Amino acid sequence: MNWTLEVVVVPVADLDRAKEFYADRLGFHVDHDTRISEDARLMQLTPPGSGCSVVIGTGVVPEMPPGSLKGLQLVVPDIEAAHAELVERGVDVSDVQVLGRSPSPTPHPLDNVGFVFFSDPDGNQWAVQQISSRA
């Protein structure tokens, strides 16, 4: 049996500000933005190429303090290109950092150990890791 992670709820304070960040700055696809009632709204956004989406909302998602989610991680095949794209989109992102020593420095020495970091407007913390290919 396959077990796939499909959705992660990200706690935010302002849905429109979060939507602008995730869709316009990060380039996530807006799968839907649904107003369920006057007090309930739900959005699902998916990173390009991902099988897992993030959900932000009010009135229908678990109560968590905005900005309390730490350790979300995206994976890209080229961390330097991802860094350049984030900078171009206006995201306040760290420089490329090398964390540790790659257990497999081929095909690329940054595989597994090349990272950048950023936070959304509420303080939810994200990492981006380079893995250029999987065995």
Buried (B, 14 or more C-beta within 10 A) or exposed (E): EEEEEEEEBBBBEBBEEBBEBBBEBBBBEEEEBEEEEEEEBBBBBBBEEBEEBBBBBBEBBEEEEBBEBEEBEBBBBBBBEBBEBBEEEEBEBEEBEEEEEBEEEEEBBBBBBBBBBBBBBBBBBBBBBBBBEEE
